[in-house]
Structures are given as structure tokens and as C-alpha cells.
Amino acid sequence: MAVDDETQNEYEENGLTGPGAPTPLSALEGVNGLTARDIKLVIEGGYHTIESVAYTPKRLLEQIKGISEQKATKILAEASKIVPMGFTTATEMHARRTDLICITTGSKQLDTLLAGGIETGSITEIFGEFRTGKSQICHTLAVTCQLPFDMGGGEGKCLYIDTEGTFRPIRRDPPRRVKPYVNDISSIDTKFPALYTHQNLISDLNPCCQEPRCAYLNDTCDILVSLEVEVEVLVGLKLTRRVLSPLDSSTITCQLATMAVDDETQNEYEENGLTGPGAPTPLSALEGVNGLTARDIKLVIEGGYHTIESVAYTPKRLLEQIKGISEQKATKILAEASKIVPMGFTTATEMHARRTDLICITTGSKQLDTLLAGGIETGSITEIFGEFRTGKSQICHTLAVTCQLPFDMGGGEGKCLYIDTEGTFRPIRLLSVAQRYGLVGEEVLDNIAYARAYNSDHQLQLLNQASQMMCETRFSLLIVDSATALYRTDFSGRGELSNRQIHLAKFMRALRRLADEFGIAVVITNQVVAQVDGGPSAMFNPDPKKPIGGNIIAHASTTRLSLKKGRGETRICKIYDSPCLPESDCLFAIGEDGIGDPSPKDLEKD
């Protein structure tokens, strides 16, 4: 077999040559009657190299549309001539294994334990409890794999699949405030309602632009302007800057997307602040696309999915469970949603650029904000746990106000959703915090949506209502105080432990979805329980109290904060677990006007 010059040059440019390099499937083109169409069908079926074909059972190749049994036999026969799959001597096998490299972990002792590092050509599993360093090892390997061979690297790139939202391009992100989003397209008019500013694509593809103006059109349409205006047009995967003149009619084609939101929905979104980087896309944008009707959209919304992002993040089997949505219809919906919501691989550079757009909500304490690298991070779940009187609910009350502050004051310029499971919500505390920041008390209270949860099922149902409310107006914070209180009473004894953890996992997954979908900050409080079983851990742990929820909450929470009582009104906050913050602690105080910094006298005492 031989690879054409163009493919060979491409492989060499990308470093896909040398011992162990894969053979492109195009090498089989023209061999034994195999056509370019056959190769294309196999590639579309998910097989990109001759090795991947050779290792596949014939019945799986036959399942590819357009590949007959005879054709599958031919492909496997030719692939087996290139890929050695028969017997070999142990001597040859030993010689092959000497070509394998090990990637350094960054620790000499760990590399020695692993006889050199992480072995290539094999699967290495790293397991353990939270705070044991699994994600930190992954972050280190993502860099060391790029080192030269003589430095313990693999001289290659890294693919990183993150399922928990713990990927951090920088170990500790510095606090950064984002300017309000500016959308100045009042002078643009279209022949039909097809103009829509898609904020997610702007944020992802052009995160450094402070005031993006992007024309997001339904296929091809004419843009009429009343004055000269500069816009950015999305063509393929690139944003191209164009100047539209009132002297001529300009026709713009957007190749990537074909969705448009009607004027009424768009106006409603703008009035409620649901525009700007990271804003959700309403599900109504899919109406009329690929045969999807208004009834289909209504059924999906009634099933609890209000935005295209929420649909894209959902497994197909859950969409099929919605009454009236068939398997074929669910496939269509997911296919169209995936065209709008980026869910594939991206570079760490782009991911780092996206994270610079995240904001942090001030806690009211400068020392606590410094500990958290700016405050409570949006787009993630922050768990606050501790005994009674440690300040969990007080932090929640303060955050419910500070999240409404402008960006330049450490706020999120959004409303707050507050789910109370213990009956500790006190509006009078909010008024005192509002007075501290010079806010109008009545407006602050109106911007907080409060709900009392009475059982664990009701607690989960409230998140469905929260999703709908977030589609109607801008929220920057969701508080659940406390996330585990009702589970301790609704599920009792070891016999119900499994059911409790399953239900709790669904609740935490729903919180994670809201954080991803709307980019809001999620803050949950948690109770602690004393370890009374003794054991070796109790011997070395001076404070044998642990948070409720076990590994379910531990792995679902992005940042975990442990609170302890200090002297007087001071409290101690410690970073218990975080993907990017070092383990450290600080002092803060509880005052009449919310969370603040301790006085100099309190600092001297402690």
C-alpha cells in the first residue's frame, strides 16, 4: 500500500510518522476494487485508520450503511495484510515494547514507582476519594506529554475529556471583571425576522472582543442599513469583519448556523437581560427546522427543557421518555441542537480564553474573596459545609444581595434564586446588607425568587421551575440552603442509603446542568455528621466530622469550603477541595450588615 503525497505530507506536518504511527484509511483506495466512496463510508462510520478497521469484527463493518458483506470482507482482507495480527515470538514482542515510552508524572518518586511513568499503549486508571490529587495528576500529564522524549515526555498533544467541570487552564485564575455586553444593532433591519445575536458563538470564537456585533442569519438574506455600520459575520468557523453601507444592499451568508429567533422572543430576551456572552438560546429557535413543529417544541418544553443548551446536554433516552417525542424526533432535535452548542474538542488556549470571561461574586469579605481568587465562581457549584453557627446561612444571605451588584463592584448584575429547606431565610437580613451597599431594599427583595422545599422530591421539582424562570429573566446565582437536610429525614437507615444517594445524584446533576446551561453560580450548604465508627481515620483526625452526602456531593461540587467557629463573631473558612485553589484558610466576620472582614482586634486574638 502507498499513501498519496498530499496525505503523506499532511501526516508528516502533524507528526503522524515514525514507529507506531497509524496508517490512514486512504491507503486502501483503489486496492482490490475499493473506491473512494467505500473509504468515505467507512470513515463516516467512525473508522479513520487501517488499524481501527483491522481490529473490528466484520459484523460491525456490515452495519455501516452502504457497506455490503462482500465489501466488508475485502476491506478486512486488505487491512490484515498491513496490520500484523498473527503469532510472533516473544523476542519480537520484547523488541516492540522497548519502543514504548513512559510519560513523566512530574514526581521522581512516582515515576520510579511506575518504572518510568505512565506507559503508552495501555490504560492507566487512577482512583481515590476527593482531594487525593486525581485531577491534579491529569493536569500535570496534559503538559508533560508534550515534552521531548529525553525529558520524559511523549512529544505529542493531549486530548482531555472533562465530565465534572474541573479542567482549569491556569492553576489559580486571577479575579477579573467583565464589562457589560454591548449590542448596538439598532440601525440594522432585515426583510424578515432573521437577525439574531448568538452570544455563545461570539463568546467562544471571539472571547477578547469587548463589544461584538455579530449578524446571525437564517441561511442567506438581505441586510438593509440606514447608516454605515460594522458587523462581524460568522462564516464557517471564522468571524469576518464587514462594513455595511446604506448605499447598497448587502447579502451575507452564514454557513455554520441556520437558526433564527422571532422578534417577539428576541425582544423578550433583551428586556430581561438574557443577552450577552454565555446567554442561553431559546428552544423556539428550532421551530420549523428539519421538520420540527411548534407542537414538538412545546412537548420538549413541557418535559422540562427550555433552552437548546439543556437539550444538547441531555441523553437521547431521556428525550424519548417525553410523551409524544419518538426516537426519530429525538434524534432530529439532538442533531440540530449539536449544530449550535459546541460540545466537541477545543484547545486549552480557547478554554482559557472562555474562563477569562467568567466573573466572581463577592462574598462581602475581602479576605474571603482573596482566598477564593475573587469570590464565588460562576458556572460552577460551590459547597459550604460546617456545624451550626459557622455562618453558612449568613454567607447565603449576603450573596443573595451582592449577586445583584454591578460587575465593577464584584456583583453578577443578576437576580437570585433561593431554595430554603430549613426555614432559615430572613428578608430582614437582606435589607441590612442592601443598605450597606447603597441598594434600594424593596428592589433587592423583588430580585430574589424564594421557595421553601418541603421534601426531597419537591426540592428536585423546584429546579425544573428554576430552569423555566432562568429562561424568562437573568439570574446570576442559585442558592440551596441546605442541600442535604431533607434527605436526612426522607431517607432513614442503611436500608434506604442507596435510594438516597441515587436521588441526591439526580439533584446534583440537575444543579450541574443549570450551572453549565445558564452560567450561573450555584451555592449549596451542607450539614456535617460526627464519625462514631472509630477506625484508623478517627485516630489521626482531630475533628472527626465529615459533610453529609458522601462521594456523590464530594465529586459533584467544584469547590468545597469548610467553615469553623472562631472567637466572637469571627469564623474560619478553609479550602477543603478545589481544582485550582491551593489548600489555605482565612478569617471572616459576621456583622449586622452581613459577611465582612474581622476587626484588627479579632485578628490579633487569632
Buried (B, 14 or more C-beta within 10 A) or exposed (E): BEBEEEBBEEBEEEEBEEEEEEBBBBBBBBBEEBEEEBBBBBBEBEBBBBBBBBEBEEEBBBEBEEBEEEBBEBBBEBBBEBBEEEEEEEEEEEEBEEEEBBBBBBEEEBBEEBEBBBBBEEEEEEEEEBEEEBBBBBBBBBEBBBBEEEEBBBBBEBEEEEEEBBBBBEEEBEBBEBEEBEBEBEEBEBEEBBBBBBBBBBBBBBBEBEEBBBBBBBEEBBBBBEEEBEBBBBBEEEBEEBEBEEEEEBEBEBEBBBBBBBBEBBEBBBEBBBBBBBBBBBBBBBBBBEEBEEEBBBBBBEBBBBBBBBBBBBEEEBBBEBEEBEEEBBEBBBEBBBBBBBEEEEEBEBBBBBBBBBBBBBBBBBBBBEBBBBBBBBBBBBBBBBBEEBBBBBBBBBBBBBBBBEBEEBBBBBBBBBBBBBEBBEEEBBBBBBBBBEBEBEEBBEBBBBBBBEEBEBBBBBBBBBBEBBBEBBBBBBBBBBBBBBBBEBBEEEEEEEEBBEBBBBBBBBBBBBBBBBBBBBBBBBBBEEBEEEEEEEEEEEEBBBBBBBEBBBBBBBBBBBBBBBEBBBBBBBBBBBBBBEEEBBBBBBBEBBBBBBBEEBEEEE
